[in-house]
Amino acid sequence: MSRSQQTPVTDRVDSITSRLAEVVRPVGRLLARQPLLILGLILALTFGIYAQAINDWFQTDDFLLLRGAKAVPFLTYVREAFDFRDFEPLRLFAYRPLAFITTDVLYITFGLDPAPYHLLQIAAHMLNVVLVWHIARRMTRSLLVANLAALVFAIHPIYSQTVIWIAANNSQLALTGQLLSFVAFLEFSRRNSWPWLGASVVLYAIAILFHQEGFLLPLVLAIYWWFERGELSRDSIRSATGIFAPYGIVLLSFLAIQSFNANESGFDSFFKPEFALAETYAGALAMSAFPFLLAKMQWFHVLAAVVGVLSVGFAFVVNPQRRSVIIVAVVWYHVSLLLTLLFYTNLVVAVVPFMARKLYPAGPALAILIALVAEAFWIVVRPRLPAMAPQAALAIVVVLSALVVFRTDEMIDEFNVLAEDSQAFINGLQAEHPTLAEGDTLYVANAPLALVVFCTPGVLCYLEDAIYMYYGEVRVERVSVAELDSLQLGDDERSFCWLCAPARSD
């Protein structure tokens, strides 16, 4: 379009674009001279987003894990973490001994101060961001792809639950082990150095001892190794067998130990591929593309998932040099997502808000795919744009990042409501009944939903676990509003009632 053919709207757009370009041009020059500065800025942004959650209180599964840590001495807890058939606080979880021990060490060291727990998770997330950056750069040899992948993974709103929920440190630290294993394997592939392979296998074992979500990492590594070699011959198959056999031995050993523990811990309730899995899987795909928690599938979630699939296809067609990386990332994303959701086939879309944290293991692959799609789009549009296009593109990335950060902040606030309700309950109880002690009876009415949503006394009850953390073995009895008028608290026994307005206590 010639200048004489431009419309006032076009002139206005050109003016805005020019101004944005002028603003970010000095920044672009600085970043070009200091490539690691971008990663540093991403890490600073990550800490800034999650620093607000450092003092957020405990909630839901946190209390169950902390109760186990308080109940027995450290060495006994370590033994029970690896063989929890007779240890009630852990029998409701799958086999994740290193995650249990991590929580126990934090409790012994810091007690009920939530800040160190959150700082560990924020630090782990920042380390994972660095590892995603490194893997993306090694696989693509592109600083642009590495920076975009790190940025997407760092600030994607749907991962906020995993970063701020203390009980989710199993998924987070398991991913750290997976990424470190991947990095070690990349070094082995580049140098053909067997110590690096040994390190990768050890880190893989550590990862699955935090959480089983990394079971199929060797499959991803095998596909990457095959693409790197570029051939499938008898010799390459023989070589691959020797390389990946140690991973198989680790996995089979883990499954055998877990089955041994599962004799009395309900392991047969996991890995059930039911129809509900398909619905949950669809919800997970939608939330990956459209970071809003699902109450039910809606048209914009489906549209977002479709657009995501088409975008990956677009990148595959436009950029042939990246096809092997795209295939590896797609496999990595789906095997991580599938394994994660197989543990939760009883979840349907109606309770997907608590499933958001299960998308974290697939996060690195998703981030790399988004970065590759952005790169493909840039390949197509760059020749058609004016010379100021790089600066304008940087400005657009900044604006989009700001919008994403705003949504992440919203999701952190939404999730923290549960912790605030639980903290208010305990603070009020301590103020109202300072003499409550171990062995007493506590009647509770109108407890917050976060503490009673899964409350089956004697089996699983966050209300009992939270009270135990502060008072020890107190007999907790829930009473309904209808029972308050008839509730009698004797003067000769240690009985208390909390949130029971019509009843009288001690």
Secondary structure, 3 states (H helix, E strand, C coil): CCHHHCCHHHHHHHHHHHHHHHHHHHHHHHHHHCHHHHHHHHHHHHHHHHHHHCCCCCCCHHHHHHHHHHHCCHHHHHHHHHCCCCCHHHHCCCCCHHHHHHHHHHHHHHCCCHHHHHHHHHHHHHHHHHHHHHHHHHHHCCHHHHHHHHHHHHHCHHHHHHHHCHHHHHHHHHHHHHHHHHHHHHHHHHHCCHHHHHHHHHHHHHHHHHCHHHCCHHHHHHHHHHHHHCCCCHHHHHHHHHHHHHHHHHHHHHHHHHHHHCCCCCHHHCCCCCHHHHHHHHHHHHHHHCCCCCCCCCHHHHHHHHHHHHHHHHHHHHCHHHHHHHHHHHHHHHHHHHHHHHCCCCCCHHHHHHHHHHHHHHHHHHHHHHHHHHHHHHHHHHHHCCCCHHHHHHHHHHHHHHHHHHHHHHHHHHHHHHHHHHHHHHHHHHHHCCCCCCCCEEEECCCCHHHHCCCECCCECHHHHHHHHHHCCCEEEECCHHHCCCCCCCCCCCEEEECCCCCCCC
